[in-house]
Structure formats: C-alpha cells, structure tokens
Amino acid sequence: MWPRPWPPSKALLPTTVAIIGAGPLGRWLALSAARAGFSVLLEDVMPANLHHAREALRRELGPEALPNVAFVSSIEDAVREADLAIDCVPDELESKLEIFWLLDRMAPPRTVLATPTMRLSIADLANCTYRAGKCIAIAQEASSLAAGAGGAILLRTTRRTAPETVELVRDFWERLGFEPAFEGDPGEKRGTGNRD
C-alpha cells in the first residue's frame, strides 16, 4: 500500500495508531483515538499495565467498541501495521533514543513516529533514524495531554519533516478535537549544510 499517493485522500490518512506504553497518557490516547474511529494497538511490556488499560477502556468504551483496541505485549506487534506510532515513555534521552531505535527498525517505512517531549530536540531524535522526515514532536507535557483538555496543541518539526508527515499528524490531532499548530524545532541547528 506504500508509497501512498500524495496528497492523500481522507481515506488514506491514518487508520491504525500504535501507542507504546499503557500508562495514563497511553490509556488516554488509546481511548481518544478509538473514539475518533482509529484502530488502536496499545502496547506495554508490563502485563499489569495492559490489564489496567483494558479494564479502563472497557468501562469507557463499552464492550462493543473495545474491538477497535488491541492490547499487545511487544512493540513489533504494535507497529506492524501502524500508520502512526506514538511513544509514551519517559521524556529522558536514553528512553527516547531506545524507543526510536526500536520503532524505526520494527515499523514499516510509511509509519510516522511521534513523541511527547518538552526537553529533547526532535531533530536530534529523528537523525538517529532512517526516517528523519517522518518524525515529529508533541510539545506538551504528558500529564496535560493525559488530562484530555483539547484545545491547541503544539507540534515540532524539523527542516526534513515531510509534508505528508505534517498532514497525517494534523489529521490525527484534529480528529481528537485539538487545534494543531506547528513550529520548527528550536534545538535544531540552522546552518546551511544538510545531512541528506
């Protein structure tokens, strides 16, 4: 199915979302994405986290909508068919580098990687992957996202972020009831040289 035609029709915008981490943010994202009509794969290596997430989502969605969410215990299973993968790991360099390394190697080439971070440069994280044009930062604290307030959400791109990445992520957040705004990564070096 890839490469997909550009510009995408609404039918080709993201349909499958992988959420890595079933803590409060991961549960909220899974719930919101399922309510917005996405197929969701929620991953956590801790069985107890997946169990708590399954029970919380069952209460919120009801048994009839729960089939929109699959609970998986490996990143590979979560991202195998994903159009968009969002990690919910701690906002620490080692954690983010490890998860980006895993996602980059296990997800199909079409998959966009998004990460909530207020402290790290998305340009630096993207440069550690083979898909620098498909990486984007969610510049909001995980706790405020998990509160699900809606409204504006700031997303950070790099000079290498592809237009289809921006469109896919914009569609995702709009369907969740947010108003996405984009800015360049303030940590990205703005020299004239390009690593491409």
Protein Blocks (a to p, Z undefined) as FASTA:
>chain_A
ZZcdddddfklmcfbdcdehjbfklmmmmmmmmmnopacddddfblklmmmmmmmmmmmn
opmlmmmpccdfbfklmmmmpcbdcdfbdcdfklmmmmmmmmmmmpcfklccddddfkbc
fklmmmmpcblmlgccddddfklmmnongpjddddddfklcfklmmmmmmmmmmnopacd
ddddfkbccbfbdfZZ
